[in-house]
Amino acid sequence: MTPIQFILLSGLLFTALYFYVRFRNRVADVLLLLVFFATATVFILFPDWSNIVAHKLGVGRGADLVFYLCIVLFVFVVLKLYSRIRKLEQLLTELIREKTIEEAEKQD
């Protein structure tokens, strides 16, 4: 297993565990976002570093490394949005149920 495979699988495992436990700490979200922005800033300011890191991880080019990491970030964002939508759907269902029960009691 190459180092990049280990990193990408670890990222996906972290994402899966994050949503399995439903860890909703805003501080953790902000810290994760800061890590991604810091990494992006370093790769933008020093583009040769992405090639160096990519070669050490077993990836051919720095652009490919960035692309692979973006895939992991995209999966994380999609799962986060999906969990939010599910939460809103459950809340809406509860509100409609309560409203329907109230209206049924008024008719009796």
N, C-alpha and C positions, 0 to 999 in steps of 0.2 A: 504494500500500500504506500503510495507516494504521500508526502506531507500535505499536499493540497487536498487529496481525497480525505485525509484525516480531518483537516480543518473544515471542509464543506460538510462532511457527515456530522461533525461536532456541532456546527452551526444549525443544521437541520434538527439534530437531537435536542439542542437547547430550545429551539423554537417549539418543538413538539412538547417538551416538558413544561415550557412556559404556559402553554395553553391547556395542558392536561391539569395542571395545578390551579389554573385560572388566577395566576399571580397578577393582581391588579394594582401594583404599587406605582404611583406616578413618578416617584423618585427613580425607580429602576428604569422606567421608560425614558426619562430625561437623560440618565447616565448612558444608556445604550445609544440614544440619539447623538449625544456628545462624542461618543467613541467613533461612530460612523462619520460625523462631520470632521473630527480631528484627522481621521485616516484619509478622508477625501482631500482635506486641505494639504496634508503632507504630500500626497501623490500629485496634486495640482502644482504645488510650489517646486517639488523636486521629482519630475517625471521619471528620471533615470532610476530612482529608488524603487519604483514599481517593477522595473525590469530585474533589478537585483533581487528583490524579494521573490518575484515570480520564479526566477531560476533556482533559488534556494528551496522553493516549495515544489519544484518539479513541473512548472508550467513554462511553456515556451516564451510567451511575451507578457509584459506587464498589463497590456490591454486585455488579454485573456483572463488574467487574474482578477482584474477589476470587474469584468463581465461575470465571472463565476461568483464573486462576492455579492454582486448586485442581484443575482438570482436568489441567493439565500435571503437577502434583505427583502426582496419582493415577496417571497413565500411568507416571511414574517409579517409583512404589512397586510397581505391578503388574509392571513389567518386572524390577525388582530381586527380587521374590518369585519370579517365574517362573524367573529364572536360578538362584536358590538351590534351587528344587525340582528343576530339571534336574541340578544338581550332586549333590544327594542321590540322585537316581535312578541316576546313573552310578556313584556310590560303592556303592550297594546292589547293582547289577548285578555289579560287580567282586567284592564280597564273596561273593555267591552263587556266582559262577563259581569262585572259589578254593576255597570249601567243597565244591562238587561235584567238583572235580578231586581234592581230598584224599580224599574218600570213595570215588571211583572207584579211586584208587591203593591204598587199604586193602583193597578187595575182590579185587584181583589177587593 
